[in-house]
Amino acid sequence: MDNRPFYHKLYADLIRDKYPDKMPDCSGYLQKENWTALDVIQVNELLFGSKTRTGLSIDKKHRAYDKESIQQILLYQQNNMLNNNELANKYGLSRNTLAKWKKLYPDLCGQSETVPDK
């Protein structure tokens, strides 16, 4: 069983009660049952706007990405031909995190895992 919160219900209640004017912007997300980490971040930005640089550094400590979200981010990088620095700025990640993901999931970013010669 997955121990993640049921984001669909949380955000549906939040939008219904506090932000009914944002319902059209978020309707695509509210139709999904299972949300990825990217879905949560994008709906959060729709509701609360993007954070300043100082506010962003606090939020980054509490983010967790599932494999599907990591795959979406790495595919976005490939499709838009971004380097790690550009991608890190877009998603508020560190370049080291991106490099780590590429090492952990070489199949997701289209790289084959290479074994150094001894």
C-alpha positions as CSV (number, residue, x, y, z in Angstrom):
1,M,0.0,0.0,0.0
2,D,1.2,3.5,-0.8
3,N,1.6,5.8,2.2
4,R,1.3,9.0,0.2
5,P,-1.5,11.4,1.0
6,F,-4.6,11.3,-1.2
7,Y,-3.8,14.6,-3.0
8,H,-6.9,14.5,-5.2
9,K,-9.2,14.8,-2.3
10,L,-7.0,17.3,-0.4
11,Y,-6.8,19.7,-3.4
12,A,-10.4,19.2,-4.5
13,D,-11.6,20.3,-1.0
14,L,-9.1,23.2,-0.9
15,I,-10.1,24.5,-4.4
16,R,-13.9,24.1,-3.6
17,D,-13.7,25.9,-0.3
18,K,-10.9,28.5,-0.7
19,Y,-10.2,28.9,-4.4
20,P,-13.4,28.3,-6.4
21,D,-12.2,30.8,-9.0
22,K,-9.2,28.5,-9.8
23,M,-11.5,25.5,-10.6
24,P,-11.2,25.9,-14.4
25,D,-7.4,26.0,-14.3
26,C,-7.2,22.9,-12.1
27,S,-10.0,20.8,-13.6
28,G,-7.6,18.6,-15.6
29,Y,-5.7,17.7,-12.4
30,L,-8.9,17.1,-10.5
31,Q,-10.0,14.5,-13.0
32,K,-6.9,12.4,-12.2
33,E,-7.1,9.9,-9.3
34,N,-3.4,9.2,-8.8
35,W,-1.2,12.3,-8.7
36,T,2.5,12.4,-9.3
37,A,4.8,14.7,-7.4
38,L,4.9,17.0,-10.4
39,D,1.1,17.2,-10.4
40,V,1.2,18.4,-6.8
41,I,3.8,21.0,-7.5
42,Q,2.0,22.3,-10.6
43,V,-1.4,22.6,-8.8
44,N,0.4,24.3,-5.9
45,E,1.9,26.9,-8.3
46,L,-1.5,27.4,-9.9
47,L,-3.2,28.1,-6.5
48,F,-0.5,30.0,-4.7
49,G,1.7,31.3,-7.5
50,S,5.5,30.8,-7.7
51,K,7.6,31.4,-4.7
52,T,10.4,33.8,-4.3
53,R,13.9,32.4,-4.3
54,T,14.0,32.4,-0.4
55,G,10.6,30.8,-0.1
56,L,11.6,28.1,-2.7
57,S,14.6,27.0,-0.7
58,I,12.4,26.1,2.3
59,D,9.9,24.1,0.1
60,K,12.7,22.1,-1.6
61,K,13.6,20.4,1.6
62,H,10.2,18.7,1.8
63,R,9.8,17.6,-1.8
64,A,9.9,13.9,-2.7
65,Y,9.7,12.7,-6.3
66,D,8.4,9.3,-7.4
67,K,9.9,7.4,-10.4
68,E,7.2,8.6,-12.7
69,S,7.9,12.3,-11.9
70,I,11.6,11.8,-12.3
71,Q,10.9,10.2,-15.7
72,Q,8.7,13.2,-16.8
73,I,11.4,15.6,-15.8
74,L,14.2,13.8,-17.6
75,L,12.0,13.4,-20.7
76,Y,11.2,17.1,-20.6
77,Q,14.9,17.8,-20.6
78,Q,15.4,15.5,-23.6
79,N,12.5,16.9,-25.6
80,N,13.4,20.5,-25.0
81,M,17.2,20.0,-25.3
82,L,17.9,21.6,-21.9
83,N,21.2,21.2,-20.0
84,N,21.1,20.3,-16.3
85,N,21.4,23.9,-15.2
86,E,18.4,25.1,-17.2
87,L,16.3,22.1,-16.1
88,A,17.3,22.7,-12.4
89,N,16.2,26.3,-12.6
90,K,12.9,25.4,-14.2
91,Y,11.9,22.9,-11.6
92,G,13.7,24.4,-8.6
93,L,16.1,21.4,-8.2
94,S,19.8,21.2,-7.7
95,R,22.1,20.1,-10.6
96,N,23.5,17.5,-8.3
97,T,20.0,16.0,-7.9
98,L,19.6,15.7,-11.6
99,A,23.0,14.1,-12.0
100,K,22.1,11.6,-9.2
101,W,18.8,10.8,-11.0
102,K,20.6,10.2,-14.2
103,K,23.0,7.7,-12.5
104,L,20.2,6.0,-10.6
105,Y,17.9,5.7,-13.7
106,P,20.1,5.6,-16.8
107,D,17.2,3.9,-18.7
108,L,14.9,6.9,-18.1
109,C,17.2,9.4,-19.6
110,G,18.1,7.4,-22.7
111,Q,21.6,6.7,-21.5
112,S,23.0,3.2,-21.2
113,E,24.9,2.5,-18.1
114,T,28.6,2.3,-18.8
115,V,31.0,0.3,-16.7
116,P,34.5,1.9,-16.5
117,D,37.4,-0.2,-17.8
118,K,39.7,-1.6,-15.1
